[in-house]
Amino acid sequence: MSQPTETERCIESLIAVFQKYAGRDGKNSTLSKTEFLTFMRSELASFTKNQKDPGVLDRMMKKLDLNADGQLDFQEFLNLIGGLAIACHDSFLSSQPQKRI
C-alpha cells in the first residue's frame, strides 16, 4: 500500500482536528459554540490572543454558521480554515518582492 500524499495527510489532519473538538457537547458531527471557542483558543491560540475585540469569536461563529443552527458542521468549519488559509497566503504574497516581467 502506498503512503498518503502530503495533501491527503493534511485532509486527514483537518478531519481529526474537527473530530477532536466536535461532540464534546453531544453532537459529534458539529461544533457547538463552546466547542468552537475551545478549538479557537487551543488550535489557533496566537490568532485568538492577538484579538483586541472580545466579541470577535462570537461574530466569527455567527458568520460561519450559515444555516443559523448554533452549530458549525464540517463544511462551515472548512469555510473557516479556507478563509484563514487565504489570509495567510495573501500575507505571504504581499511580503514577497514583486517580480518584474
Distance bins in CASP14 RR format, pairs under 12 A and 6 or more apart:
PFRMAT RR
TARGET T0000
AUTHOR 0000-0000-0000
RMODE 2
METHOD distances of the structure
MODEL  1
2 8 0 0 0 0 1 0 0 0 0 0 0
3 9 0 0 0 0 1 0 0 0 0 0 0
4 10 0 0 0 0 1 0 0 0 0 0 0
4 11 0 0 0 0 1 0 0 0 0 0 0
4 12 1 0 0 1 0 0 0 0 0 0 0
4 13 0 0 0 0 0 1 0 0 0 0 0
5 11 0 0 0 0 1 0 0 0 0 0 0
5 12 0 0 0 0 0 1 0 0 0 0 0
6 12 0 0 0 0 0 1 0 0 0 0 0
6 13 0 0 0 0 0 1 0 0 0 0 0
7 13 0 0 0 0 0 1 0 0 0 0 0
7 14 0 0 0 0 0 1 0 0 0 0 0
8 14 0 0 0 0 0 1 0 0 0 0 0
8 15 0 0 0 0 0 1 0 0 0 0 0
9 15 0 0 0 0 0 1 0 0 0 0 0
9 16 0 0 0 0 0 1 0 0 0 0 0
10 16 0 0 0 0 0 1 0 0 0 0 0
10 17 0 0 0 0 0 1 0 0 0 0 0
10 78 0 0 0 0 0 1 0 0 0 0 0
10 81 0 0 0 0 0 1 0 0 0 0 0
10 82 0 0 0 0 0 1 0 0 0 0 0
10 85 0 0 0 0 0 1 0 0 0 0 0
11 17 0 0 0 0 0 1 0 0 0 0 0
11 18 0 0 0 0 0 1 0 0 0 0 0
11 74 0 0 0 0 0 1 0 0 0 0 0
11 78 0 0 0 0 0 1 0 0 0 0 0
11 81 0 0 0 0 0 1 0 0 0 0 0
12 18 0 0 0 0 0 1 0 0 0 0 0
12 19 0 0 0 0 0 1 0 0 0 0 0
13 19 0 0 0 0 0 1 0 0 0 0 0
13 20 0 0 0 0 0 1 0 0 0 0 0
13 43 0 0 0 0 0 1 0 0 0 0 0
13 81 0 0 0 0 0 1 0 0 0 0 0
14 20 0 0 0 0 0 1 0 0 0 0 0
14 21 0 0 0 0 0 1 0 0 0 0 0
14 22 0 0 0 0 0 1 0 0 0 0 0
14 39 0 0 0 0 0 1 0 0 0 0 0
14 43 0 0 0 0 0 1 0 0 0 0 0
14 74 0 0 0 0 1 0 0 0 0 0 0
14 75 0 0 0 0 0 1 0 0 0 0 0
14 77 0 0 0 0 1 0 0 0 0 0 0
14 78 1 0 0 1 0 0 0 0 0 0 0
14 80 0 0 0 0 0 1 0 0 0 0 0
14 81 1 0 0 1 0 0 0 0 0 0 0
14 82 0 0 0 0 1 0 0 0 0 0 0
14 84 0 0 0 0 0 1 0 0 0 0 0
14 85 0 0 0 0 0 1 0 0 0 0 0
15 21 0 0 0 0 0 1 0 0 0 0 0
15 22 0 0 0 0 0 1 0 0 0 0 0
15 29 0 0 0 0 0 1 0 0 0 0 0
15 74 1 0 0 1 0 0 0 0 0 0 0
15 77 0 0 0 0 1 0 0 0 0 0 0
15 78 0 0 0 0 0 1 0 0 0 0 0
15 81 0 0 0 0 0 1 0 0 0 0 0
16 22 0 0 0 0 0 1 0 0 0 0 0
16 43 0 0 0 0 0 1 0 0 0 0 0
16 74 0 0 0 0 0 1 0 0 0 0 0
17 31 0 0 0 0 0 1 0 0 0 0 0
17 35 0 0 0 0 0 1 0 0 0 0 0
17 38 0 0 0 0 0 1 0 0 0 0 0
17 39 1 0 0 1 0 0 0 0 0 0 0
17 40 0 0 0 0 0 1 0 0 0 0 0
17 42 0 0 0 0 1 0 0 0 0 0 0
17 43 1 0 0 1 0 0 0 0 0 0 0
17 44 0 0 0 0 0 1 0 0 0 0 0
17 74 0 0 0 0 0 1 0 0 0 0 0
17 77 0 0 0 0 1 0 0 0 0 0 0
17 78 0 0 0 0 0 1 0 0 0 0 0
17 80 0 0 0 0 0 1 0 0 0 0 0
17 81 0 0 0 0 1 0 0 0 0 0 0
18 24 0 0 0 0 0 1 0 0 0 0 0
18 28 0 0 0 0 1 0 0 0 0 0 0
18 29 0 0 0 0 1 0 0 0 0 0 0
18 30 0 0 0 0 1 0 0 0 0 0 0
18 31 1 0 0 1 0 0 0 0 0 0 0
18 35 0 0 0 0 1 0 0 0 0 0 0
18 36 0 0 0 0 0 1 0 0 0 0 0
18 39 0 0 0 0 1 0 0 0 0 0 0
18 43 0 0 0 0 0 1 0 0 0 0 0
18 72 0 0 0 0 1 0 0 0 0 0 0
18 73 0 0 0 0 1 0 0 0 0 0 0
18 74 1 0 1 0 0 0 0 0 0 0 0
18 75 0 0 0 0 0 1 0 0 0 0 0
18 76 0 0 0 0 0 1 0 0 0 0 0
18 77 1 0 1 0 0 0 0 0 0 0 0
18 78 0 0 0 0 1 0 0 0 0 0 0
18 80 0 0 0 0 0 1 0 0 0 0 0
18 81 0 0 0 0 1 0 0 0 0 0 0
19 28 1 0 0 1 0 0 0 0 0 0 0
19 29 0 0 0 0 1 0 0 0 0 0 0
19 30 0 0 0 0 0 1 0 0 0 0 0
19 31 0 0 0 0 0 1 0 0 0 0 0
19 35 0 0 0 0 0 1 0 0 0 0 0
19 39 0 0 0 0 0 1 0 0 0 0 0
19 74 0 0 0 0 1 0 0 0 0 0 0
19 77 0 0 0 0 0 1 0 0 0 0 0
20 28 0 0 0 0 0 1 0 0 0 0 0
20 31 0 0 0 0 0 1 0 0 0 0 0
20 35 0 0 0 0 1 0 0 0 0 0 0
20 38 0 0 0 0 1 0 0 0 0 0 0
20 39 0 0 0 0 1 0 0 0 0 0 0
20 42 0 0 0 0 1 0 0 0 0 0 0
20 43 0 0 0 0 1 0 0 0 0 0 0
20 77 0 0 0 0 0 1 0 0 0 0 0
21 27 0 0 0 0 0 1 0 0 0 0 0
21 28 0 0 0 0 0 1 0 0 0 0 0
21 29 0 0 0 0 0 1 0 0 0 0 0
21 30 0 0 0 0 0 1 0 0 0 0 0
21 31 1 0 1 0 0 0 0 0 0 0 0
21 32 0 0 0 0 1 0 0 0 0 0 0
21 33 0 0 0 0 0 1 0 0 0 0 0
21 34 0 0 0 0 1 0 0 0 0 0 0
21 35 1 0 1 0 0 0 0 0 0 0 0
21 36 1 0 0 1 0 0 0 0 0 0 0
21 37 0 0 0 0 1 0 0 0 0 0 0
21 38 1 0 1 0 0 0 0 0 0 0 0
21 39 1 0 1 0 0 0 0 0 0 0 0
21 40 0 0 0 0 1 0 0 0 0 0 0
21 41 0 0 0 0 0 1 0 0 0 0 0
21 42 1 0 0 1 0 0 0 0 0 0 0
21 43 1 0 0 1 0 0 0 0 0 0 0
21 44 0 0 0 0 0 1 0 0 0 0 0
21 71 0 0 0 0 0 1 0 0 0 0 0
21 72 0 0 0 0 1 0 0 0 0 0 0
21 74 0 0 0 0 0 1 0 0 0 0 0
21 77 0 0 0 0 1 0 0 0 0 0 0
22 28 1 0 1 0 0 0 0 0 0 0 0
22 29 1 0 0 1 0 0 0 0 0 0 0
22 30 1 0 0 1 0 0 0 0 0 0 0
22 31 1 0 1 0 0 0 0 0 0 0 0
22 32 0 0 0 0 1 0 0 0 0 0 0
22 34 0 0 0 0 0 1 0 0 0 0 0
22 35 1 0 0 1 0 0 0 0 0 0 0
22 36 0 0 0 0 1 0 0 0 0 0 0
22 38 0 0 0 0 0 1 0 0 0 0 0
22 39 0 0 0 0 1 0 0 0 0 0 0
22 71 0 0 0 0 1 0 0 0 0 0 0
22 72 0 0 0 0 1 0 0 0 0 0 0
22 73 0 0 0 0 1 0 0 0 0 0 0
22 74 0 0 0 0 1 0 0 0 0 0 0
22 76 0 0 0 0 0 1 0 0 0 0 0
22 77 0 0 0 0 1 0 0 0 0 0 0
23 29 1 0 0 1 0 0 0 0 0 0 0
23 30 1 0 0 1 0 0 0 0 0 0 0
23 31 1 0 0 1 0 0 0 0 0 0 0
23 32 1 0 0 1 0 0 0 0 0 0 0
23 34 0 0 0 0 0 1 0 0 0 0 0
23 35 1 0 0 1 0 0 0 0 0 0 0
23 36 0 0 0 0 0 1 0 0 0 0 0
23 38 0 0 0 0 0 1 0 0 0 0 0
23 39 0 0 0 0 0 1 0 0 0 0 0
23 71 0 0 0 0 1 0 0 0 0 0 0
23 72 0 0 0 0 0 1 0 0 0 0 0
23 73 0 0 0 0 0 1 0 0 0 0 0
24 30 0 0 0 0 0 1 0 0 0 0 0
24 31 0 0 0 0 1 0 0 0 0 0 0
24 32 1 0 0 1 0 0 0 0 0 0 0
24 33 0 0 0 0 0 1 0 0 0 0 0
24 34 1 0 0 1 0 0 0 0 0 0 0
24 35 1 0 1 0 0 0 0 0 0 0 0
24 36 0 0 0 0 0 1 0 0 0 0 0
24 37 0 0 0 0 0 1 0 0 0 0 0
24 38 1 0 0 1 0 0 0 0 0 0 0
24 39 0 0 0 0 1 0 0 0 0 0 0
24 42 0 0 0 0 0 1 0 0 0 0 0
25 31 0 0 0 0 1 0 0 0 0 0 0
25 32 1 0 1 0 0 0 0 0 0 0 0
25 33 0 0 0 0 1 0 0 0 0 0 0
25 34 1 0 1 0 0 0 0 0 0 0 0
25 35 1 0 1 0 0 0 0 0 0 0 0
25 36 0 0 0 0 0 1 0 0 0 0 0
25 37 0 0 0 0 0 1 0 0 0 0 0
25 38 0 0 0 0 1 0 0 0 0 0 0
25 70 0 0 0 0 0 1 0 0 0 0 0
25 71 0 0 0 0 1 0 0 0 0 0 0
25 72 0 0 0 0 0 1 0 0 0 0 0
26 32 1 0 0 1 0 0 0 0 0 0 0
26 34 0 0 0 0 0 1 0 0 0 0 0
26 35 0 0 0 0 1 0 0 0 0 0 0
26 71 0 0 0 0 0 1 0 0 0 0 0
27 34 0 0 0 0 0 1 0 0 0 0 0
27 35 0 0 0 0 1 0 0 0 0 0 0
27 69 0 0 0 0 0 1 0 0 0 0 0
27 70 0 0 0 0 0 1 0 0 0 0 0
27 71 1 0 0 1 0 0 0 0 0 0 0
27 72 0 0 0 0 0 1 0 0 0 0 0
27 73 0 0 0 0 1 0 0 0 0 0 0
27 74 0 0 0 0 0 1 0 0 0 0 0
28 35 0 0 0 0 0 1 0 0 0 0 0
28 71 0 0 0 0 0 1 0 0 0 0 0
28 73 0 0 0 0 0 1 0 0 0 0 0
28 74 0 0 0 0 0 1 0 0 0 0 0
29 35 0 0 0 0 0 1 0 0 0 0 0
29 69 0 0 0 0 0 1 0 0 0 0 0
29 71 0 0 0 0 1 0 0 0 0 0 0
29 72 0 0 0 0 0 1 0 0 0 0 0
29 73 1 0 0 1 0 0 0 0 0 0 0
29 74 1 0 0 1 0 0 0 0 0 0 0
29 75 0 0 0 0 0 1 0 0 0 0 0
29 76 0 0 0 0 0 1 0 0 0 0 0
29 77 0 0 0 0 0 1 0 0 0 0 0
30 36 0 0 0 0 1 0 0 0 0 0 0
30 39 0 0 0 0 0 1 0 0 0 0 0
30 61 0 0 0 0 0 1 0 0 0 0 0
30 64 0 0 0 0 0 1 0 0 0 0 0
30 65 0 0 0 0 1 0 0 0 0 0 0
30 67 0 0 0 0 0 1 0 0 0 0 0
30 69 1 0 0 1 0 0 0 0 0 0 0
30 70 0 0 0 0 1 0 0 0 0 0 0
30 71 1 1 0 0 0 0 0 0 0 0 0
30 72 1 0 0 1 0 0 0 0 0 0 0
30 73 1 0 1 0 0 0 0 0 0 0 0
30 74 0 0 0 0 1 0 0 0 0 0 0
30 75 0 0 0 0 0 1 0 0 0 0 0
30 76 0 0 0 0 1 0 0 0 0 0 0
30 77 0 0 0 0 1 0 0 0 0 0 0
31 37 0 0 0 0 1 0 0 0 0 0 0
31 38 0 0 0 0 1 0 0 0 0 0 0
31 39 1 0 0 1 0 0 0 0 0 0 0
31 40 0 0 0 0 1 0 0 0 0 0 0
31 43 0 0 0 0 0 1 0 0 0 0 0
31 60 0 0 0 0 0 1 0 0 0 0 0
31 61 0 0 0 0 1 0 0 0 0 0 0
31 64 0 0 0 0 1 0 0 0 0 0 0
31 65 0 0 0 0 1 0 0 0 0 0 0
31 69 0 0 0 0 0 1 0 0 0 0 0
31 70 0 0 0 0 1 0 0 0 0 0 0
31 71 1 0 0 1 0 0 0 0 0 0 0
31 72 1 0 1 0 0 0 0 0 0 0 0
31 73 0 0 0 0 1 0 0 0 0 0 0
31 74 0 0 0 0 1 0 0 0 0 0 0
31 75 0 0 0 0 0 1 0 0 0 0 0
31 76 0 0 0 0 1 0 0 0 0 0 0
31 77 1 0 0 1 0 0 0 0 0 0 0
31 78 0 0 0 0 0 1 0 0 0 0 0
31 80 0 0 0 0 1 0 0 0 0 0 0
32 38 0 0 0 0 1 0 0 0 0 0 0
32 39 0 0 0 0 0 1 0 0 0 0 0
32 61 0 0 0 0 1 0 0 0 0 0 0
32 65 0 0 0 0 0 1 0 0 0 0 0
32 69 0 0 0 0 0 1 0 0 0 0 0
32 70 1 0 0 1 0 0 0 0 0 0 0
32 71 1 0 1 0 0 0 0 0 0 0 0
32 72 0 0 0 0 1 0 0 0 0 0 0
32 73 0 0 0 0 0 1 0 0 0 0 0
33 39 0 0 0 0 0 1 0 0 0 0 0
33 40 0 0 0 0 0 1 0 0 0 0 0
33 57 0 0 0 0 1 0 0 0 0 0 0
33 58 1 0 0 1 0 0 0 0 0 0 0
33 59 0 0 0 0 0 1 0 0 0 0 0
33 60 0 0 0 0 0 1 0 0 0 0 0
33 61 1 0 1 0 0 0 0 0 0 0 0
33 62 0 0 0 0 1 0 0 0 0 0 0
33 64 0 0 0 0 0 1 0 0 0 0 0
33 65 0 0 0 0 1 0 0 0 0 0 0
33 69 0 0 0 0 0 1 0 0 0 0 0
33 70 1 0 0 1 0 0 0 0 0 0 0
33 71 0 0 0 0 1 0 0 0 0 0 0
33 72 0 0 0 0 1 0 0 0 0 0 0
34 40 0 0 0 0 0 1 0 0 0 0 0
34 41 0 0 0 0 0 1 0 0 0 0 0
34 57 0 0 0 0 0 1 0 0 0 0 0
34 58 0 0 0 0 0 1 0 0 0 0 0
34 61 0 0 0 0 0 1 0 0 0 0 0
34 70 0 0 0 0 0 1 0 0 0 0 0
34 71 0 0 0 0 0 1 0 0 0 0 0
34 72 0 0 0 0 0 1 0 0 0 0 0
35 41 0 0 0 0 0 1 0 0 0 0 0
35 42 0 0 0 0 0 1 0 0 0 0 0
35 43 0 0 0 0 0 1 0 0 0 0 0
35 61 0 0 0 0 0 1 0 0 0 0 0
35 70 0 0 0 0 0 1 0 0 0 0 0
35 71 0 0 0 0 1 0 0 0 0 0 0
35 72 0 0 0 0 1 0 0 0 0 0 0
35 73 0 0 0 0 0 1 0 0 0 0 0
35 77 0 0 0 0 0 1 0 0 0 0 0
36 42 0 0 0 0 0 1 0 0 0 0 0
36 43 0 0 0 0 0 1 0 0 0 0 0
36 44 0 0 0 0 0 1 0 0 0 0 0
36 48 0 0 0 0 0 1 0 0 0 0 0
36 57 1 0 0 1 0 0 0 0 0 0 0
36 58 0 0 0 0 1 0 0 0 0 0 0
36 59 0 0 0 0 0 1 0 0 0 0 0
36 60 0 0 0 0 1 0 0 0 0 0 0
36 61 1 0 1 0 0 0 0 0 0 0 0
36 62 0 0 0 0 0 1 0 0 0 0 0
36 63 0 0 0 0 0 1 0 0 0 0 0
36 64 0 0 0 0 1 0 0 0 0 0 0
36 65 0 0 0 0 1 0 0 0 0 0 0
36 70 0 0 0 0 1 0 0 0 0 0 0
36 71 0 0 0 0 1 0 0 0 0 0 0
36 72 1 0 1 0 0 0 0 0 0 0 0
36 73 0 0 0 0 0 1 0 0 0 0 0
36 76 0 0 0 0 1 0 0 0 0 0 0
36 77 0 0 0 0 1 0 0 0 0 0 0
36 80 0 0 0 0 1 0 0 0 0 0 0
37 43 0 0 0 0 0 1 0 0 0 0 0
37 44 0 0 0 0 0 1 0 0 0 0 0
37 45 0 0 0 0 0 1 0 0 0 0 0
37 48 0 0 0 0 1 0 0 0 0 0 0
37 54 0 0 0 0 0 1 0 0 0 0 0
37 55 0 0 0 0 0 1 0 0 0 0 0
37 56 0 0 0 0 0 1 0 0 0 0 0
37 57 1 0 1 0 0 0 0 0 0 0 0
37 58 0 0 0 0 1 0 0 0 0 0 0
37 60 0 0 0 0 1 0 0 0 0 0 0
37 61 1 0 0 1 0 0 0 0 0 0 0
37 72 0 0 0 0 0 1 0 0 0 0 0
38 44 0 0 0 0 0 1 0 0 0 0 0
38 45 0 0 0 0 0 1 0 0 0 0 0
38 48 0 0 0 0 0 1 0 0 0 0 0
38 57 0 0 0 0 0 1 0 0 0 0 0
38 61 0 0 0 0 0 1 0 0 0 0 0
39 45 0 0 0 0 0 1 0 0 0 0 0
39 47 0 0 0 0 0 1 0 0 0 0 0
39 48 0 0 0 0 1 0 0 0 0 0 0
39 57 0 0 0 0 0 1 0 0 0 0 0
39 60 0 0 0 0 0 1 0 0 0 0 0
39 61 0 0 0 0 0 1 0 0 0 0 0
39 64 0 0 0 0 0 1 0 0 0 0 0
39 72 0 0 0 0 1 0 0 0 0 0 0
39 77 0 0 0 0 1 0 0 0 0 0 0
39 80 0 0 0 0 1 0 0 0 0 0 0
39 81 0 0 0 0 0 1 0 0 0 0 0
40 46 0 0 0 0 0 1 0 0 0 0 0
40 47 1 0 0 1 0 0 0 0 0 0 0
40 48 1 0 1 0 0 0 0 0 0 0 0
40 49 0 0 0 0 0 1 0 0 0 0 0
40 50 0 0 0 0 0 1 0 0 0 0 0
40 51 0 0 0 0 1 0 0 0 0 0 0
40 55 0 0 0 0 0 1 0 0 0 0 0
40 56 0 0 0 0 1 0 0 0 0 0 0
40 57 1 0 1 0 0 0 0 0 0 0 0
40 58 0 0 0 0 0 1 0 0 0 0 0
40 60 1 0 0 1 0 0 0 0 0 0 0
40 61 0 0 0 0 1 0 0 0 0 0 0
40 64 0 0 0 0 0 1 0 0 0 0 0
40 72 0 0 0 0 0 1 0 0 0 0 0
40 77 0 0 0 0 0 1 0 0 0 0 0
40 80 0 0 0 0 1 0 0 0 0 0 0
40 81 0 0 0 0 0 1 0 0 0 0 0
40 84 0 0 0 0 0 1 0 0 0 0 0
41 47 0 0 0 0 1 0 0 0 0 0 0
41 48 1 0 1 0 0 0 0 0 0 0 0
41 49 0 0 0 0 1 0 0 0 0 0 0
41 51 0 0 0 0 0 1 0 0 0 0 0
41 57 0 0 0 0 1 0 0 0 0 0 0
42 48 0 0 0 0 1 0 0 0 0 0 0
42 49 0 0 0 0 0 1 0 0 0 0 0
43 77 0 0 0 0 0 1 0 0 0 0 0
43 80 0 0 0 0 0 1 0 0 0 0 0
43 81 0 0 0 0 0 1 0 0 0 0 0
43 84 0 0 0 0 0 1 0 0 0 0 0
44 50 0 0 0 0 0 1 0 0 0 0 0
44 51 0 0 0 0 0 1 0 0 0 0 0
44 56 0 0 0 0 0 1 0 0 0 0 0
44 57 0 0 0 0 1 0 0 0 0 0 0
44 60 0 0 0 0 0 1 0 0 0 0 0
44 80 0 0 0 0 1 0 0 0 0 0 0
44 81 0 0 0 0 1 0 0 0 0 0 0
44 83 0 0 0 0 0 1 0 0 0 0 0
44 84 1 0 0 1 0 0 0 0 0 0 0
44 85 0 0 0 0 0 1 0 0 0 0 0
44 87 0 0 0 0 0 1 0 0 0 0 0
44 88 0 0 0 0 0 1 0 0 0 0 0
45 51 0 0 0 0 0 1 0 0 0 0 0
46 84 0 0 0 0 0 1 0 0 0 0 0
46 88 0 0 0 0 0 1 0 0 0 0 0
47 56 0 0 0 0 1 0 0 0 0 0 0
47 57 0 0 0 0 1 0 0 0 0 0 0
47 60 0 0 0 0 0 1 0 0 0 0 0
47 80 0 0 0 0 0 1 0 0 0 0 0
47 83 0 0 0 0 0 1 0 0 0 0 0
47 84 1 0 0 1 0 0 0 0 0 0 0
47 87 0 0 0 0 1 0 0 0 0 0 0
47 88 0 0 0 0 0 1 0 0 0 0 0
48 54 0 0 0 0 0 1 0 0 0 0 0
48 55 0 0 0 0 0 1 0 0 0 0 0
48 56 0 0 0 0 1 0 0 0 0 0 0
48 57 1 0 0 1 0 0 0 0 0 0 0
48 60 0 0 0 0 0 1 0 0 0 0 0
48 84 0 0 0 0 0 1 0 0 0 0 0
49 56 0 0 0 0 0 1 0 0 0 0 0
49 57 0 0 0 0 0 1 0 0 0 0 0
50 56 0 0 0 0 0 1 0 0 0 0 0
51 57 1 0 0 1 0 0 0 0 0 0 0
51 58 0 0 0 0 0 1 0 0 0 0 0
51 59 0 0 0 0 0 1 0 0 0 0 0
51 60 0 0 0 0 1 0 0 0 0 0 0
53 59 0 0 0 0 1 0 0 0 0 0 0
53 60 0 0 0 0 0 1 0 0 0 0 0
55 61 0 0 0 0 1 0 0 0 0 0 0
55 62 0 0 0 0 0 1 0 0 0 0 0
55 63 0 0 0 0 0 1 0 0 0 0 0
56 62 0 0 0 0 0 1 0 0 0 0 0
56 63 0 0 0 0 0 1 0 0 0 0 0
57 63 0 0 0 0 0 1 0 0 0 0 0
57 64 0 0 0 0 0 1 0 0 0 0 0
57 72 0 0 0 0 0 1 0 0 0 0 0
57 80 0 0 0 0 0 1 0 0 0 0 0
58 64 0 0 0 0 0 1 0 0 0 0 0
58 65 0 0 0 0 0 1 0 0 0 0 0
58 70 0 0 0 0 0 1 0 0 0 0 0
59 65 0 0 0 0 0 1 0 0 0 0 0
60 72 0 0 0 0 1 0 0 0 0 0 0
60 76 0 0 0 0 0 1 0 0 0 0 0
60 77 0 0 0 0 0 1 0 0 0 0 0
60 79 0 0 0 0 0 1 0 0 0 0 0
60 80 1 0 0 1 0 0 0 0 0 0 0
60 83 0 0 0 0 0 1 0 0 0 0 0
60 84 0 0 0 0 0 1 0 0 0 0 0
61 68 0 0 0 0 0 1 0 0 0 0 0
61 69 0 0 0 0 0 1 0 0 0 0 0
61 70 1 0 0 1 0 0 0 0 0 0 0
61 71 0 0 0 0 1 0 0 0 0 0 0
61 72 1 0 0 1 0 0 0 0 0 0 0
61 76 0 0 0 0 1 0 0 0 0 0 0
61 77 0 0 0 0 0 1 0 0 0 0 0
61 79 0 0 0 0 0 1 0 0 0 0 0
61 80 0 0 0 0 1 0 0 0 0 0 0
62 68 0 0 0 0 1 0 0 0 0 0 0
62 69 0 0 0 0 0 1 0 0 0 0 0
62 70 0 0 0 0 1 0 0 0 0 0 0
62 71 0 0 0 0 0 1 0 0 0 0 0
62 72 0 0 0 0 0 1 0 0 0 0 0
62 76 0 0 0 0 0 1 0 0 0 0 0
63 70 0 0 0 0 0 1 0 0 0 0 0
63 72 0 0 0 0 0 1 0 0 0 0 0
63 76 0 0 0 0 1 0 0 0 0 0 0
63 79 0 0 0 0 1 0 0 0 0 0 0
63 80 0 0 0 0 1 0 0 0 0 0 0
63 83 0 0 0 0 0 1 0 0 0 0 0
64 70 0 0 0 0 1 0 0 0 0 0 0
64 71 0 0 0 0 0 1 0 0 0 0 0
64 72 1 0 1 0 0 0 0 0 0 0 0
64 73 0 0 0 0 1 0 0 0 0 0 0
64 74 0 0 0 0 0 1 0 0 0 0 0
64 75 0 0 0 0 1 0 0 0 0 0 0
64 76 1 0 1 0 0 0 0 0 0 0 0
64 77 1 0 0 1 0 0 0 0 0 0 0
64 78 0 0 0 0 1 0 0 0 0 0 0
64 79 1 0 1 0 0 0 0 0 0 0 0
64 80 1 0 1 0 0 0 0 0 0 0 0
64 81 0 0 0 0 0 1 0 0 0 0 0
64 82 0 0 0 0 0 1 0 0 0 0 0
64 83 0 0 0 0 1 0 0 0 0 0 0
64 84 0 0 0 0 0 1 0 0 0 0 0
65 71 1 0 0 1 0 0 0 0 0 0 0
65 72 1 0 0 1 0 0 0 0 0 0 0
65 73 0 0 0 0 1 0 0 0 0 0 0
65 75 0 0 0 0 0 1 0 0 0 0 0
65 76 1 0 0 1 0 0 0 0 0 0 0
65 77 0 0 0 0 0 1 0 0 0 0 0
65 79 0 0 0 0 1 0 0 0 0 0 0
65 80 0 0 0 0 0 1 0 0 0 0 0
66 72 0 0 0 0 1 0 0 0 0 0 0
66 73 0 0 0 0 1 0 0 0 0 0 0
66 75 0 0 0 0 1 0 0 0 0 0 0
66 76 1 0 1 0 0 0 0 0 0 0 0
66 77 0 0 0 0 0 1 0 0 0 0 0
66 78 0 0 0 0 0 1 0 0 0 0 0
66 79 1 0 0 1 0 0 0 0 0 0 0
66 80 0 0 0 0 0 1 0 0 0 0 0
67 73 1 0 0 1 0 0 0 0 0 0 0
67 75 0 0 0 0 1 0 0 0 0 0 0
67 76 1 0 0 1 0 0 0 0 0 0 0
67 79 0 0 0 0 0 1 0 0 0 0 0
68 76 0 0 0 0 0 1 0 0 0 0 0
69 76 0 0 0 0 1 0 0 0 0 0 0
70 76 0 0 0 0 1 0 0 0 0 0 0
71 77 0 0 0 0 0 1 0 0 0 0 0
72 78 0 0 0 0 1 0 0 0 0 0 0
72 79 0 0 0 0 1 0 0 0 0 0 0
72 80 1 0 0 1 0 0 0 0 0 0 0
72 81 0 0 0 0 0 1 0 0 0 0 0
73 79 0 0 0 0 1 0 0 0 0 0 0
73 80 0 0 0 0 0 1 0 0 0 0 0
74 80 0 0 0 0 0 1 0 0 0 0 0
74 81 0 0 0 0 0 1 0 0 0 0 0
75 81 0 0 0 0 0 1 0 0 0 0 0
75 82 0 0 0 0 0 1 0 0 0 0 0
76 82 0 0 0 0 0 1 0 0 0 0 0
76 83 0 0 0 0 0 1 0 0 0 0 0
77 83 0 0 0 0 0 1 0 0 0 0 0
77 84 0 0 0 0 0 1 0 0 0 0 0
78 84 0 0 0 0 0 1 0 0 0 0 0
78 85 0 0 0 0 1 0 0 0 0 0 0
79 85 0 0 0 0 0 1 0 0 0 0 0
79 86 0 0 0 0 0 1 0 0 0 0 0
80 86 0 0 0 0 0 1 0 0 0 0 0
80 87 0 0 0 0 0 1 0 0 0 0 0
81 87 0 0 0 0 0 1 0 0 0 0 0
81 88 0 0 0 0 0 1 0 0 0 0 0
82 88 0 0 0 0 1 0 0 0 0 0 0
82 89 0 0 0 0 1 0 0 0 0 0 0
82 90 0 0 0 0 0 1 0 0 0 0 0
83 89 0 0 0 0 1 0 0 0 0 0 0
83 90 0 0 0 0 1 0 0 0 0 0 0
83 91 0 0 0 0 0 1 0 0 0 0 0
84 90 0 0 0 0 0 1 0 0 0 0 0
84 91 0 0 0 0 0 1 0 0 0 0 0
85 91 0 0 0 0 0 1 0 0 0 0 0
85 92 0 0 0 0 0 1 0 0 0 0 0
86 92 0 0 0 0 0 1 0 0 0 0 0
86 93 0 0 0 0 0 1 0 0 0 0 0
87 93 0 0 0 0 0 1 0 0 0 0 0
87 94 0 0 0 0 0 1 0 0 0 0 0
88 94 0 0 0 0 0 1 0 0 0 0 0
88 95 0 0 0 0 0 1 0 0 0 0 0
89 95 0 0 0 0 0 1 0 0 0 0 0
89 96 0 0 0 0 0 1 0 0 0 0 0
90 96 0 0 0 0 0 1 0 0 0 0 0
93 99 0 0 0 0 0 1 0 0 0 0 0
END
